[in-house]
Amino acid sequence: MSNTGKPTTEPLLTVRPRKIAIYAAISSAAVVIVMLVVGILLHDTNDGVSFQMSDQIGLAGLGVLIGIAILMMARPTLKVFPEGLLIRNILGENFYEWALIYEVSFPQGAQWALLRMPDDETHPLMAIQLLDRGRAVEALQKVREFHARYAPPPPAAVIPDEATLQALAEQENNRPLGRLEIIDRVKAAKKNPI
């Protein structure tokens, strides 16, 4: 692993969404072409509206910027390494070591897979998308296989014994009351006098 936290070896698996890349390329090309044509055909009118060359260039430039933004949808990539996962979504790239990943899931109704991590933290895995159907299922199964192979086993749950539970309950009963707890107890005592 390099000093930047990214692996230096070749990836074991690379996953990219296919259908969204095709749709993004077609949509981007259509937007750019339409904006270029409108920009070229834009000229002075008899209504008194004056379109300059700068307006035409601006419209074409805006079309190119919108096209680039649409193409960002094709950017997600997942690379699997023995050390962990390198995830590139629309914006940003993150590396997660296997020890940080609790589960790779695809929740019901979700558009893409999720990494589940400790403390209920999740991270979207946009390279595995619902739109790809069979390819997404295969990719998810392969990533889960790598997770089973390289991730350390989860820590064993510690079940406290009876004496520890009793000590914790005693600590809870002996702690000082908070302001709201005192107010609640006073109100309860007024409602139900002994």
Buried (B, 14 or more C-beta within 10 A) or exposed (E): BEEEEBBEEEBBBEBBBBBBBEBBBEBBEEBBEEBBEEBEEBEEEEEEEEBEEEBBEEBBEBBBEBBEEBBEBBBBBBBBBEBBBBBBBEEEEBBBBBBBBBEBBBEEEEEBBBBBBEEEEEBBBBBBBBBBEEBBEEBBEBBBEBBEEBBEEEEEEEEEEEEEEEEEEEEEEEEEEEEEEEEEEEEEEEEEEE
